[in-house]
C-alpha cells in the first residue's frame, strides 16, 4: 500500500507538469481518496486474517514435489504474518494396492503354468498387473512427499483424501468432497488432539 501511495505521488507530479490545470488537481484528490479507502479495506481484511478466533487458513495440495514445496513456503509466510494455519488437505492420493499386486502376480504365475501345461499361452491378467504396478509405484512416490510434508514444523494436521473415481465439479461434487473431508477429520481428531497436547500447540 505504501508503494502505491509513493507511485501515486510520483505519477501525479508528472501529470501536473503536463496538464497544469485545476482538473488535474481534482482528479489527483479523487485518486488519493480512493487509495485511502482501499487501504482501509485492506487493513480490515488483514485484521480479519490475523484474528485467530475467527479465521484459520487451510491449505490444499497434492503429494508432488512442487506442490509440497510451495505449501511449505506458504505456511512459513503465513506464520510470519501471524495468520493461523497448520491444517493441510492433501488431495488425489493413490491407495496402496501392494497386496492386490502380489495376489495378481501369484494368479499370473499360476495362469502361465497352466497355459504351459495346456500349450495355450494366456495374457488375461497382464494389463491388470501393469496397472497395479503403476499405482503402487506412484503411491510410493506420494508417500515420500507426504513424509516431507509431515516433517514441516508449521504443519499440525494432514487430512489425506484419496483420488476419486469421478470428477469433483459442481455443487453436488463439492458436497461429496466436503462430507469426505469432515469424515476423515473426525476419524483422526482424537489422535490429532493427543499429538497437539504432546507438542503444546494451541489449536
Secondary structure, 3 states (H helix, E strand, C coil): CHHHHHHHHHHHHHHHHHHCCHHHHHHHHHHHHHHHHHHHHHHHHHHHHCCCCCCCCEEEEECCHHHHHHHHHHHHHHHHCCCCCCEEEEEEECCCCHHHHHHHHHHHHHHHHHHHHHCCCCCCCHHHHHHHHHHHHHHHHHHHHHHHHHCCCCCCEEEEEECCCCCCCHHHHHHHHHHHHHHHHHHCHHHHHHHHHHHCCCC
